[in-house]
Amino acid sequence: MSKKLIVLGSINADHILNMKAFPKPGETLSGSHYQITYGGKGANQAVAASRSGANVQFIAAVGDDDIGKQICEQLKKDKIDIRSVQMITQEKTGVALIFVNEQGENQIGIYSGANAAVTPNYLDAYQQDIINADAILMQLEIPIETIESAIKLAKAHRTEVIVNPAPAQLLADEILKNIDIITPNETEAKSLTGITVSSEQDADLAAQFLHKKGIMTVIITLGSKGAWVSVNGFGKLIPAYKVDVIDTIAAGDTFVGMLMSALLNNKTLCQAVNYAHAAAAIAVTRVGAQSSIPWYDEVDQFIAKH
């Protein structure tokens, strides 16, 4: 049986507006395209991992609204085990309001909604699932107390702990010391370490900082440059693929989900990062969050061509 990945995280309905440029404070601009898609960092990463062949169980929550029901149906179609996705009465499914400019960059505001209900008490019902899993992947769009509880439980039972520390925030040393793999981008790395990451040398300094906190594997994603991959203090840049960017929504989530699937399927770390780069490269040439995430055969074909 394939190795089991638990994803603990958020589910959002993404309201996406494409614009020529981001509005300045007090400015009103017309958009060129509007859509509602399924998102949330947890859900995006669960979908990415599942589409690349991982055995995924998702721990999350939705509201008792139509969009929550629709998202759950889509997660089932993506072959994700959602028995641990509960519907919270008298609450709305999480919402992300997203602006995308002509360069494919995005600005995002989030309403937690049902995601706030994923508390340590909520997690209690799924403790055995975490204990039995090979790895657990988390982000920071649910209460931090839940993340801390899950990390302690996983670490005590030798379940590998992977944290994508997004949205950016400072994490306590008590959390950091129990993480096996961490995957910040430049902004998140600065929040964690205080180091501005604008070069490979900066990325190495940030990685060394996190190693000293007890994290063995640090992967700092650097956008179009690639990723700085450091294990036990020894790091190198693994370049990204060059493509024409349309929309960067969920590119980071695609990278992380595909990375975990590749690692659980016994690829080396360098192979897994390259695979994740390919998946993210495909994602940025498409519009939306989960709608942009490729399947494993598409990633294989992309790598073969490049």
Backbone as a ProteinNet text record, in pm:
[ID]
protein_1_A
[PRIMARY]
MSKKLIVLGSINADHILNMKAFPKPGETLSGSHYQITYGGKGANQAVAASRSGANVQFIAAVGDDDIGKQICEQLKKDKIDIRSVQMITQEKTGVALIFVNEQGENQIGIYSGANAAVTPNYLDAYQQDIINADAILMQLEIPIETIESAIKLAKAHRTEVIVNPAPAQLLADEILKNIDIITPNETEAKSLTGITVSSEQDADLAAQFLHKKGIMTVIITLGSKGAWVSVNGFGKLIPAYKVDVIDTIAAGDTFVGMLMSALLNNKTLCQAVNYAHAAAAIAVTRVGAQSSIPWYDEVDQFIAKH
[TERTIARY]
84.7	0	88.1	47.8	128.4	132.8	239.7	257.2	147	110.4	-3.6	42.3	-18.4	4.9	-120.7	-107.5	-214.1	-185.6	-285.7	-276.7	-373.1	-320.8	-400.3	-398.9	-516.2	-513	-647.1	-642.3	-756.9	-827.4	-953.5	-1033.6	-1095.3	-1079.2	-1136.6	-1207.3	-1304.9	-1359.2	-1282.8	-1213.4	-1132.4	-1213.8	-1224	-1287.8	-1174.4	-1155.8	-1037.9	-1078.7	-1011.2	-1034.8	-902.7	-899.7	-781.5	-787.5	-674.6	-668.3	-537.7	-534.2	-411.1	-302.7	-342.1	-248	-325.1	-253.4	-318	-365.3	-486.8	-532.9	-452.4	-427.6	-362.8	-469	-426.4	-525.5	-618.5	-748.9	-848.5	-881.2	-814.7	-834.5	-929.8	-1013.9	-1104	-1064.2	-1041.2	-1004.3	-1099.1	-1124	-1207.8	-1123.2	-1181.4	-1113	-1150.8	-1069.5	-1093.8	-1159.1	-1148.3	-1205.4	-1227.7	-1344.6	-1378.2	-1423.6	-1379.2	-1423.6	-1417.5	-1495	-1489.6	-1436.5	-1328.6	-1269.8	-1246	-1209.6	-1183.2	-1036.6	-1010.8	-874.5	-854.5	-765.6	-718.6	-587.6	-488	-356.8	-361.5	-437.5	-447.8	-509	-621.8	-690.4	-605.1	-541	-455.8	-343.3	-279.6	-168.4	-216	-332.9	-389.9	-419.6	-477	-508.8	-380.6	-280.4	-154.2	-90.5	-88.2	-29.2	-107.7	-240.1	-323.2	-311.7	-309.9	-301.1	-166.9	-68.4	60	78.6	-32.4	-29.4	-19.3	-21	-10.1	-142.4	-132.2	-246.9	-275.8	-376.6	-396.8	-525.2	-511.5	-627.2	-619.7	-732.3	-736.2	-814.8	-754	-822.1	-848.6	-977.9	-1015.1	-1162.4	-1215.9	-1357	-1412.7	-1541.9	-1614.3	-1738	-1799.8	-1924.1	-2043.5	-2159.6	-2281.6	-2347.1	-2267.7	-2316.1	-2294.3	-2351.8	-2342.4	-2199.2	-2119.3	-1982.1	-1901.4	-1928.9	-1860.4	-1892.4	-2020.2	-2061.5	-1997.1	-1992.1	-1933.3	-1784.2	-1715.5	-1571.8	-1547.4	-1628.6	-1611.9	-1632.5	-1728.2	-1750.8	-1630.1	-1569.9	-1451.7	-1333.3	-1317.2	-1208	-1223.6	-1346.9	-1371.3	-1328.3	-1361.5	-1323.1	-1171.8	-1101.1	-955	-898.6	-986.2	-946.6	-881	-929.9	-880.9	-977.8	-923.7	-1003.8	-1050.8	-1182.2	-1233.9	-1324.9	-1311.3	-1392.9	-1359.9	-1243.9	-1204.2	-1224.6	-1310.4	-1352.1	-1495.3	-1512.1	-1643.9	-1710.6	-1844.3	-1922.7	-1963.8	-1928.4	-1954.7	-2087	-2181.9	-2313.3	-2305	-2389.1	-2399.5	-2264.7	-2186.3	-2060	-2041.4	-1966.4	-1939.4	-1804.6	-1795.1	-1666.3	-1569.9	-1441.6	-1341.2	-1341.7	-1302.3	-1304.3	-1168.6	-1121.3	-1001.8	-1039.4	-1008.6	-1031.1	-897.5	-888.2	-759	-759.6	-662.8	-636.1	-516.6	-525.1	-413.1	-381.8	-254.1	-217.6	-166.9	-127.6	-86	40	120.8	244.3	219.5	92.9	59.8	81.1	120.3	138	1.2	-5.2	-134.7	-125.9	-236.9	-256.4	-380.9	-373.2	-478.9	-521.2	-652.6	-708.9	-796.9	-793.5	-861.7	-958.4	-1076.3	-1169.7	-1167.8	-1133.1	-1111.9	-1237.8	-1351.4	-1474.4	-1458.6	-1499	-1495	-1353.1	-1252.9	-1114.1	-1078.7	-1141.6	-1113.5	-1164.6	-1253	-1307.7	-1215	-1107.9	-1012.9	-918.5	-970.8	-901.3	-833.6	-752.7	-697.2	-804.4	-918.1	-1027.7	-1083.8	-1093.7	-1139	-1044.7	-916.1	-812.9	-817.3	-871.6	-870.4	-929.4	-1032.9	-1100.5	-1011.9	-904	-820.5	-677	-658.3	-523.6	-465.2	-545.4	-493.3	-454.7	-527.4	-492.3	-352.6	-324.2	-192.5	-84.7	-113.6	-17.3	15.9	-83.6	-64.4	-5.5	-5.1	41.5	194.1	243.8	388.2	436.3	350.6	389.2	265	285.5	177.6	228.1	148.3	181.4	84.3	139.5	57.3	96.9	3.3	26.8	-20.4	-37.2	-69.6	-199.7	-297.6	-427.8	-533.7	-492.2	-580.2	-515.5	-585.5	-526.3	-389	-295.5	-158.5	-153.6	-248.4	-251.7	-275.9	-352.4	-380	-254.4	-183.2	-57.3	39.4	52.1	144.3	104.1	-25.8	-73.3	-43.8	-69.1	-45.6	102.8	187.5	331.6	381.5	338.3	382	336.4	213.2	160.2	237.2	257.2	327.4	470.7	538.6	678.2	690.4	595	599.1	581.2	519.5	492.1	566.3	670.9	760.6	690.9	587.1	527.1	604.5	654.2	736	653.1	713.1	643.2	695.5	605.9	640	551.1	611.7	535.8	569	464.1	472.8	426.8	519.9	486.1	420.3	302.8	230.8	85.2	31	90.8	206.1	292.1	413.7	383.2	452.9	447.5	564.2	593.2	698.4	647.1	730.3	693.8	783.6	725.4	800.2	903.6	1011.9	1116.4	1061	960.2	899.6	836.4	786.4	730.6	843.5	936.5	1042.6	1125.5	1154.9	1245.2	1186.6	1055.6	990.1	952.8	998.5	970.2	1084.5	1050.8	1151.7	1187.5	1084.1	1104.9	1022.7	1084.3	1011.5	1031.8	926.6	930.5	884.4	957.5	916.5	956.4	884.3	933.7	1018.8	1062.2	1151.4	1085.7	958.5	887.4	871.7	835.1	815.5	946.8	1053.8	1185.1	1227.1	1197.4	1231	1151	1022.3	940.4	993.8	1046.5	1096.9	1234.1	1317.8	1458.7	1503.5	1427.5	1470.5	1568.6	1599.9	1697.7	1625.7	1659	1602.2	1668.1	1587.9	1641.3	1630.6	1745.3	1747.6	1858	1927.7	2035.4	2051.9	2132.6	2161.1	2232.3	2319.3	2391.6	2294.5	2195.6	2093.7	2013.4	1976.8	1900	1977.9	2109.1	2192.7	2195.3	2207.7	2206.6	2075.3	1963.3	1831.9	1818.4	1868.6	1863.2	1945.4	2064.6	2149	2079.7	2011.3	1934.8	1832	1759.8	1654.1	1712.4	1827.8	1895.2	1928.3	1974	2011.7	1890.6	1772.2	1649.5	1607.1	1674.8	1647.6	1586.3	1571.5	1509.2	1616.4	1599.6	1700.8	1699.7	1580.8	1570.7	1497.3	1565.4	1508.4	1505.2	1385.9	1370.6	1309.4	1389.9	1342.9	1313.2	1186.4	1149.1	1176	1235.5	1282.9	1216.3	1090.4	1017.4	1080.5	1100.6	1152.4	1297.8	1368.3	1508.5	1518.6	1417.9	1422.6	1404.7	1481.7	1470.4	1607.7	1632.5	1754.6	1724.3	1794.4	1768.1	1886.4	1861.6	1969.6	1935.6	2028.1	2010.3	2127.7	2096	2199.8	2312.9	2277.2	2376.6	2441.8	2414.6	2474.7	2367.1	2382.8	2277.3	2323.3	2226	2253.3	2124.1	2138.7	2022.9	1982.6	1854.8	1799.6	1713.1	1757.1	1688.1	1545.8	1462.8	1326.5	1325.4	1215	1195.1	1147.1	1188	1149.5	1024	917.8	792.7	734	634.9	564.2	454.4	463.8	373.2	242.4	131.8	-0.8	-59.9	-43.1	-111.3	-33.4	13.8	93.9	11.5	-121.2	-205.4	-182.7	-157.2	-140.3	-11.5	77	203.6	285.2	291.2	363.4	299.8	167.1	96.1	118.3	117.7	145.8	284.6	381.8	519.8	524.6	464.4	473.8	400.9	279.2	204.8	274.8	325.2	396.7	528.9	595.4	719.2	694	589.5	560.7	524.4	446.1	410.6	534.9	625.2	748.1	834.8	847.2	927.6	868.2	735.9	670	675.9	699.6	717.6	865.6	947.1	1088.1	1180.3	1141	1236.5	1337.1	1459.7	1554.9	1504.9	1562.5	1518.8	1537.9	1652.4	1677.2	1578.7	1551.8	1453.4	1315.2	1279.6	1147.9	1132.5	1238.5	1232.9	1220.3	1293.7	1284.2	1143.1	1085.7	949	850.1	870.3	782.5	797.6	921.2	943.1	864.5	868.1	797.3	647	593.6	449.9	412.1	492.7	465.6	476.9	572.2	587.8	462.7	403.1	277.2	166.7	160.3	52.9	50.9	168.6	170.5	133.5	119.9	73.9	-77.9	-143.8	-289.1	-352.6	-483.1	-556.9	-619.9	-619.9	-690.2	-602	-665.3	-592.1	-591	-689.6	-690.1	-707.9	-771.4	-788.5	-655.6	-552.3	-421.7	-327.9	-364.5	-274.7	-273.7	-155.5	-148.6	-159	-178.3	-174.7	-35	-5	131.7	179.2	88.9	132.9	171.7	103.6	140	278.8	307.8	438.7	548.2	523.1	622	649.2	544.2	559.9	636.6	609.3	679.1	828.9	863.6	1005	1073.3	1004	1061.1	1092.7	1010	1028.7	1134.9	1162.3	1253.1	1384.3
-120.3	0	125.1	229.2	349.6	423.1	499.2	572.6	675.9	699.4	785.2	926.2	1024.8	1165.4	1227.4	1286.4	1368.9	1513.9	1582.8	1727.2	1791.2	1878.2	1951	2097.1	2152.5	2291.6	2349.4	2445.8	2532.1	2496.9	2538.5	2533	2670.9	2725.8	2856.7	2855.2	2941.7	2976.7	3099.7	3088	3197.7	3285.2	3413.4	3512.2	3588.2	3564.7	3613.9	3721.5	3836.2	3945.1	3978.9	3964	4000.4	4148.6	4216.8	4360.8	4396.5	4514.2	4559.8	4584.8	4644.6	4673.4	4667.7	4656.9	4656.8	4798.1	4814.8	4948.6	5005.4	5135.5	5205.4	5238.7	5271.9	5308.3	5419.3	5395.6	5493.7	5491.6	5405.5	5399.8	5286.7	5311.4	5209.2	5178.6	5050.6	5008.1	4898.9	4895.4	4791.4	4667.8	4552.1	4427.6	4376.1	4284.4	4230.4	4092.9	4023.2	3888.8	3855.1	3794.3	3755.8	3611.3	3537.8	3397.9	3354.8	3253.6	3189.5	3047.9	3015.9	2882.4	2825.1	2698.2	2631.2	2649	2685.8	2709.5	2683.5	2762.1	2737.1	2659.5	2702.2	2638.8	2490.2	2454.4	2312.6	2231.9	2279.7	2208.2	2202.1	2313.6	2315	2212.6	2206.8	2113.9	1969.2	1946.3	1811.2	1766.5	1855.5	1824.3	1797.6	1883.2	1864.4	1730.2	1695.8	1568	1450.6	1459.7	1349.9	1334.5	1444.8	1437	1379.5	1382.1	1322.1	1184.5	1126.6	987.1	957.2	1058.4	1033.9	982.6	906.1	858.7	965.1	1049.5	1170.7	1164.1	1195.4	1222	1367.6	1438.2	1582.1	1608.2	1681.2	1725.3	1874.9	1912.2	2050.9	2070.3	2187.7	2215.4	2310.8	2293.3	2384.9	2435.3	2540.6	2591.1	2512.3	2540.2	2471.4	2549.6	2577.9	2652.7	2570.2	2615.9	2540.3	2525.9	2632.1	2624.8	2520.6	2506.8	2404.9	2264.5	2241.3	2110.3	2083.2	2185.8	2170	2139.9	2207.2	2183.2	2039.9	1991.5	1853.3	1752.6	1778.4	1688.5	1687.4	1804.5	1811.4	1739.3	1752.9	1683.1	1531.7	1484.2	1340.8	1299.2	1382.1	1352	1346.7	1421.4	1418.9	1304.6	1212.4	1090.3	1118.7	1223.1	1259	1204.4	1145.2	1094	1214.3	1244	1362.6	1327.2	1205.4	1171.9	1262.1	1328.6	1419.9	1566.4	1590.3	1726.5	1743.5	1820.3	1838.8	1966.4	1964.6	2082.3	2152.9	2280.1	2357.2	2433	2404.4	2467.6	2616.5	2692.5	2837.6	2908.7	2857	2920.1	2912.6	3005.9	3008.3	2942.4	2883	2832.8	2950.7	2926.6	3031.7	3098.3	3224.6	3303.5	3370.1	3369.9	3445.9	3542.7	3669	3772.8	3801.5	3776.7	3776.7	3872	3963.4	4045.3	3985.2	3976.9	3930.1	4038.8	4082.5	4187.1	4127.2	4214.3	4168.2	4082.8	4097.5	4018.4	3881.5	3853.5	3727	3726.3	3841.2	3851.6	3864.3	3833.9	3841.2	3906.9	3964	4014.4	3946	3898	3812.2	3857.9	3866.2	3886.4	3766.8	3723.2	3598.7	3620.2	3557.2	3544.1	3397.6	3369.3	3230.5	3145.1	3199.9	3121.2	2989.7	2880.2	2748.8	2703.4	2760.1	2721.9	2747.4	2850.6	2883.1	2775.3	2688.2	2581.1	2460.9	2460.6	2348.8	2374.4	2349.4	2375	2247.3	2256.9	2133.9	2033	2081.3	1989.4	1920.4	1993.8	1937.1	1826.4	1849.2	1754.7	1624	1627.1	1509.2	1385.1	1404.9	1291.2	1220.4	1285.8	1230.7	1203.3	1192.8	1167.5	1037.2	932.9	803.3	807.3	884.7	899.3	961.1	1061.7	1126.2	1029.3	954.5	856.9	750.8	709	601.8	649.9	781.2	835.3	830.7	833.5	843.8	987.5	1083.3	1224.4	1310.5	1429.1	1527	1660.7	1721.9	1848.9	1955.7	2069.3	2176.9	2312.5	2407.2	2546.9	2629.2	2760.3	2845.9	2923.2	2862.6	2928.5	2873.3	2789.8	2745.1	2787.6	2778.5	2827.3	2765.5	2851	2806.2	2702.8	2709.5	2611.5	2471.5	2461.8	2331.9	2278	2366.5	2327.5	2273.9	2345.6	2303.7	2168.3	2146.4	2018.5	1904.3	1928.5	1824.9	1790.7	1893.9	1871.4	1787.9	1820.5	1745.3	1599.5	1579	1443.3	1364.8	1425.7	1358.2	1323.8	1419.7	1398.6	1285.4	1278.6	1174.9	1034.6	1027.3	895.9	876.3	955.8	940.8	958.3	1038.5	1081.2	1204.2	1200.4	1311.2	1439	1549.5	1678.2	1774.6	1821.2	1917.9	2040.4	2157.2	2281.4	2378	2422.7	2532.2	2656.5	2741.2	2846.3	2968.4	2944.4	3049.4	3054.4	3177	3308.4	3335	3428.1	3454.7	3497.7	3435.8	3478	3416	3472.8	3420.3	3295.1	3190.2	3067.6	3048.8	3000.5	2979	2868	2877.6	2775.2	2637.4	2632.4	2504.5	2435	2512.8	2458	2421.7	2514.3	2494.2	2369.7	2341.8	2231.2	2094.4	2088.4	1961	1944.7	2036.7	2029.1	1956.1	1863	1790.5	1862.9	1913.6	1985.8	2114.3	2226.7	2353.5	2415.2	2478.1	2526.4	2672.1	2766.8	2907.2	2967.2	3072.2	3154.1	3265.9	3362.9	3467.6	3548.7	3585.3	3664.9	3587.9	3463.2	3379.1	3351	3334.1	3312.5	3434	3553.7	3674.7	3681	3645.3	3645.8	3548.1	3435.7	3333	3366.1	3432	3448.3	3593	3688.2	3827	3860.3	3762.8	3781.3	3810.4	3921	3952.9	3863.2	3785.7	3688.9	3747.3	3794.7	3849.9	3788.9	3688.3	3621.7	3480.5	3401.5	3265.9	3270	3367.8	3381	3409.8	3496.8	3526.4	3400.9	3326.7	3204.1	3105.7	3097.4	3008	3052.1	3182.9	3234.3	3202.2	3221.3	3191.2	3042.2	2959.9	2815	2775	2833.9	2801.3	2839.3	2953	2996.9	2891.7	2840.2	2742.5	2606.4	2570.3	2447.3	2454	2570.4	2586.3	2574	2597.5	2580.8	2433.5	2347.4	2204.1	2142.4	2220.2	2169	2110.2	1983.3	1918	1967.6	1977.6	2010.6	2142.7	2237.1	2369.7	2391.1	2419.9	2447.8	2586.6	2683.2	2820.9	2845.1	2863.4	2884.7	3029.5	3046.8	3177.7	3220.5	3180.8	3219.7	3164.3	3250.5	3206	3159	3193.3	3150.5	3001.3	2949.8	2810.4	2796.2	2707.2	2683.7	2656.9	2716.1	2687.1	2567.7	2459.7	2333.4	2303.2	2298	2280.3	2167.6	2073.7	1959.8	1955.8	1965.5	1961.6	2061.3	2177.7	2282.4	2289.2	2193.3	2191.5	2222.5	2336.3	2380.2	2406.1	2408.4	2444.6	2493	2565.4	2613	2507.6	2474.3	2390.1	2482	2510.3	2610.5	2569	2670.7	2647.9	2640.7	2593.5	2592.9	2731.2	2772.5	2902.8	2888.5	2958.1	2956.1	3096.7	3118	3246.6	3244	3331.7	3330.9	3402.4	3334.8	3394.4	3428.4	3337.8	3350	3266.7	3330.8	3258.3	3201.9	3217.4	3162	3011.5	2965	2822.1	2760.4	2841.3	2785.4	2727.8	2802.5	2753.4	2629.7	2626.9	2509.4	2388.5	2411.8	2303.2	2246.4	2335.6	2293.4	2203.8	2249.3	2175.9	2041.7	2041.1	1915.2	1813.1	1857.8	1767.3	1720.7	1809.1	1772.6	1657.1	1669	1564.4	1432.2	1438.5	1315.7	1246.9	1325.1	1268.5	1205.7	1272.9	1217.9	1088.4	1084.4	963.2	849.4	885	783.3	753	784.6	742.6	811.9	930.9	1010.8	1073.6	1098.7	1171.8	1314.9	1387.1	1524.8	1610.5	1597.4	1677.4	1641.3	1512.6	1469.5	1524.3	1521.3	1568.5	1717.8	1794.1	1938.9	1969.7	1899.3	1919.9	1887.4	1779.3	1739.7	1849	1901.2	2007.1	2134.9	2165.9	2282.2	2267.3	2148.1	2124.6	2144.4	2091.9	2105.7	2252.6	2327.1	2469.2	2548.1	2508.3	2575.5	2558.7	2441	2419.7	2505	2508.2	2579.6	2728.5	2790.8	2935.8	2972.2	2873.4	2900.7	2884.2	2861.5	2841.8	2937.9	2953.6	3046.3	2971.5	3035.9	2981.2	2900.5	2846.3	2769.2	2621.5	2545.2	2401.5	2372.4	2462.3	2444.3	2448.4	2504.5	2516	2399.5	2316.8	2211.9	2094.3	2054	1945.6	1807.5	1706.8	1566.5	1511.5	1398.5	1344	1317.5	1272.2	1243.6	1371.7	1482.6	1610.3	1654.6	1631	1668.9	1584.8	1455.4	1367.2	1411.3	1446.7	1489.8	1621.4	1711.3	1839.9	1819	1735.2	1708.3	1644.3	1553.5	1486.9	1585.3	1689.6	1788.3	1892.4	1909.4	2015.4	1959.8
0	0	0	-75.1	-84.8	49.1	67.8	192.2	210.4	336	368.4	404	338.4	367.1	426.2	543.4	599.8	562.6	509.2	491.1	590.1	673.6	771.5	731.6	699.5	653.9	616	527.3	498.7	368.7	363.2	242.1	220.8	101.6	69.9	-65.2	-77.5	-208.5	-255.2	-369.1	-421.1	-514.7	-482.3	-570.5	-638.8	-767.8	-840.1	-940.3	-932.1	-1026.8	-1095.8	-1228.7	-1307.2	-1341.9	-1320.1	-1341	-1411.9	-1474.3	-1538	-1433.7	-1321	-1212.4	-1080.1	-968.6	-838.1	-804.4	-749.4	-712.8	-596	-600.7	-490.4	-384.5	-261.6	-159.5	-208	-196.4	-239	-386.3	-463.3	-608.3	-646	-744.5	-798.3	-941.8	-969.7	-1103.9	-1152.4	-1282.1	-1340.8	-1371.1	-1347.6	-1378.5	-1515.7	-1566.8	-1700.5	-1697.5	-1582.6	-1573	-1426.6	-1396.5	-1258.6	-1256.7	-1156.8	-1142.8	-996.6	-963.6	-832.3	-852.3	-782.7	-794.3	-655.5	-649.5	-522.2	-485.7	-359.3	-315.8	-167.8	-107.9	28	20.1	93.9	83.6	115.6	217.5	251.5	139.5	88.5	-18.8	-144.8	-179.6	-299.1	-288.4	-173.1	-154.4	-150.7	-93	-94	-236.3	-315.9	-455.8	-534.9	-516	-588.4	-555.2	-427.5	-386.9	-443.4	-438.2	-486.9	-638.4	-711.9	-858.2	-905.3	-816.8	-853.4	-789.3	-739.9	-700.7	-552.9	-466.4	-322.6	-264.9	-158	-80.9	24.4	0.3	80.5	162.1	290.9	376.4	418.5	411.1	436.5	564	657	779.2	764.7	759.6	732.5	767.3	734.5	761.1	656.5	627.8	539.9	613	560.2	616.6	565.8	622.3	577.5	464	361.1	245.9	119.5	10.1	-115.1	-163.8	-149.8	-199.2	-122.2	7.1	86.3	37.6	6.5	-46.5	-181.5	-266.1	-398.9	-390.7	-299.1	-282.2	-236.6	-144	-95.8	-208.2	-295	-408.7	-502.6	-522.9	-609.1	-545.5	-414.8	-345.5	-359.2	-354.3	-375	-515.6	-614.2	-752.9	-768.5	-683.2	-685.4	-600.7	-560.2	-489.3	-354.3	-287.6	-155.1	-50.7	54.6	166	248.2	244.6	313.6	430.8	485.2	602.5	721.4	718.6	825.7	787.1	686.3	652.8	702.6	809.4	869.4	818.5	818.9	783.5	912.6	926.9	1047.8	1031.3	1118.4	1108.8	1141.3	1072.7	1090.9	1070.9	979.2	944.8	794.4	741.9	597.9	568.5	451.1	404.2	390.4	418.9	408.1	271.5	269	145.2	125	1	-36.7	-147.7	-127.2	-228.3	-294.1	-425.1	-494	-613.3	-616.2	-733.4	-806.5	-940.3	-1022.5	-1124.7	-1130.7	-1226.5	-1357.8	-1451.1	-1584.4	-1582.3	-1476.9	-1464.4	-1401.7	-1366.4	-1303.9	-1153.7	-1097.7	-952.1	-886.7	-755.5	-689	-552.3	-510	-374.1	-319.1	-193.4	-140.4	-1	20.8	153.5	188	314.8	352.9	468.5	458.8	570.6	612.4	737.6	782	775.6	818.3	818	893.5	830.3	894.3	926.7	861.1	891.3	1037.5	1097.2	1237.3	1332.4	1282.9	1367.4	1377.1	1300.1	1305.4	1423.9	1542.6	1668.2	1718.2	1824.9	1883.2	1923	1972.9	2007.7	1883.4	1774.5	1646.6	1602.8	1626.1	1583.7	1662	1783.5	1870.5	1803.5	1722.4	1658.7	1556.6	1515	1407.3	1451.8	1583.6	1634.9	1581.1	1578.3	1533.4	1385.9	1307.1	1165.7	1151.4	1233.1	1229.2	1275.9	1379.9	1432.5	1328	1252	1153.7	1021.2	999.3	870.9	861.1	737.6	714.9	726	689.4	692.9	710.4	767.6	780.1	727.7	641.2	576.7	625.4	670.1	726	669.7	676.3	642.7	762.5	745.9	860.1	841	772.4	754.4	848.7	945.1	1052.1	1183.9	1298	1423.9	1453.5	1495.6	1520.6	1633.4	1727	1836.2	1781.6	1675.6	1612.9	1545	1477.5	1413.8	1518.8	1629.4	1735.9	1793.2	1815.1	1869.3	1772.7	1644.4	1542.6	1532	1537.7	1527.8	1645.2	1764.9	1883.5	1875.9	1834.1	1822.1	1716.9	1601.5	1492.6	1532.9	1593.4	1631.6	1733.7	1826	1928.9	1871	1752.4	1691.5	1559.7	1537.9	1422.6	1288	1286.2	1160	1112.3	988.9	938.6	932.3	976.5	986.1	880.7	793.3	689.1	707.1	711.4	728	615	547.3	452.3	529	576.4	673	608.5	552.1	480.6	528.7	546.4	527.1	625.2	588.1	664.4	806.9	901.4	1040.8	1117.2	1232.5	1317.9	1388.1	1393.9	1463.8	1584.9	1693.3	1816.9	1798.7	1874.5	1869.3	1901.7	1988.3	2027.3	1906.3	1813	1689	1592.5	1573.3	1474.6	1502.8	1628.3	1660.4	1627	1606.5	1576.5	1429.4	1344.6	1201.2	1131	1042.7	965.4	835.8	764.9	638.9	644.2	609.3	604.1	466.2	411.6	273	260.8	318.9	305	170.2	129.1	19.5	79.3	-2.8	48.7	160.7	141.4	241.5	371.6	360.7	480.1	551.2	472.6	533	615.6	565.2	641.5	771.3	766.3	887.6	992	945.4	1036.7	1093	1011	1047.4	1065.6	1011.4	1013.1	903.1	816.6	709.7	578.4	513.5	382.5	278.1	208.5	112.1	-28.8	-81.3	-216.5	-301.1	-246	-318.5	-264.6	-333.4	-285.5	-150.7	-133.4	-7.1	107.9	82	183.1	215.5	112	132.6	218.2	194.3	273.8	419.4	443.1	580.4	651.1	578.7	636.8	665.9	574.7	595.2	717.6	732.2	847.1	978.1	976.7	1093.9	1133	1033.3	1059.7	1098.6	1041.2	1084.2	1233.1	1277.5	1419	1511.3	1456.6	1534.7	1543.9	1466.4	1474.6	1350.8	1242.9	1121	1030	990.7	908.2	764.2	703.9	560.8	542.4	477.9	451.3	300.6	249	105.8	93.5	49.7	35	-112.7	-144.6	-284.1	-322.7	-440.5	-485.5	-616	-634.6	-754.2	-879.9	-979.2	-1108.1	-1102	-993.3	-978.5	-945.3	-874.1	-832.8	-683.8	-621.8	-477.8	-418.3	-302.4	-226.5	-136.3	-158.4	-87.3	2.4	132.7	229.6	326.3	340.1	430.2	527	655.7	759.6	733.9	680.8	663.6	527.3	441.6	307.6	203.4	134.2	44	-97.1	-189.7	-329.1	-392.6	-502.8	-578.5	-680.6	-682.3	-788.1	-874.3	-997.8	-1080.5	-1118.3	-1140.4	-1187.6	-1339.8	-1396	-1540.8	-1584.6	-1703	-1756.6	-1843.7	-1805.1	-1881.9	-1884.1	-1969.3	-1972.6	-1867.2	-1770.3	-1655.3	-1688.2	-1656	-1671.1	-1534.9	-1437	-1308.3	-1205.8	-1098.3	-998.4	-883.8	-888	-781.3	-770.4	-648.8	-615.6	-669.8	-727.3	-776.1	-660.7	-549.9	-433.3	-374.1	-370.8	-318.6	-408.4	-538.5	-632.9	-607.2	-590	-562.1	-438.3	-329.6	-202.7	-210	-265.1	-275.3	-362.6	-477.1	-567.4	-506.7	-433.4	-363.5	-267.8	-187.4	-88.7	-154.2	-261	-331.6	-385.8	-444.3	-500.3	-392.2	-277.9	-168.6	-114.7	-102.6	-52.4	-153.6	-279.8	-384.1	-408.3	-306.2	-300.1	-399.2	-448.4	-524.8	-427.8	-476.1	-394.4	-375.8	-279.7	-256.1	-380.5	-446.7	-568.1	-679.3	-696.5	-796.3	-762.6	-634.3	-591.1	-613.7	-584.6	-606.6	-755.4	-838.6	-983.1	-1033.3	-982.1	-1018.1	-976.1	-854.3	-804.1	-886	-926.7	-1013.9	-1144.8	-1202.4	-1328.7	-1310.7	-1201.8	-1175.1	-1157	-1081.9	-1060.2	-1190.4	-1276	-1405.7	-1490.9	-1486.9	-1559.5	-1498	-1365.3	-1295.3	-1328.5	-1340.6	-1365	-1508.1	-1595.4	-1731.8	-1742.4	-1628.2	-1625.3	-1525.6	-1535.4	-1449.5	-1332.6	-1214.5	-1100.1	-1007.3	-902.5	-801.5	-839.3	-790.7	-820	-968.3	-1038.8	-1183.5	-1258.1	-1194.9	-1260.8	-1227.7	-1130.7	-1082.2	-1179.7	-1227.9	-1326.7	-1263.8	-1348	-1307.5	-1334.1	-1272.3	-1277.9	-1421	-1511.1	-1647.4	-1721.6	-1689.7	-1750.5	-1704.1	-1576.1	-1522.3	-1586.7	-1598.8	-1663.2	-1807.3	-1879.3	-2018.2	-2025.8	-1933	-1929.1	-1907.7	-1811.2	-1781.4	-1902.5	-1967	-2084.2	-2196.7	-2211.8	-2316.8	-2282.6	-2151	-2108.4	-2053.2
[MASK]
++++++++++++++++++++++++++++++++++++++++++++++++++++++++++++++++++++++++++++++++++++++++++++++++++++++++++++++++++++++++++++++++++++++++++++++++++++++++++++++++++++++++++++++++++++++++++++++++++++++++++++++++++++++++++++++++++++++++++++++++++++++++++++++++++++++++++++++++++++++++++++++++++++++++++++++++++

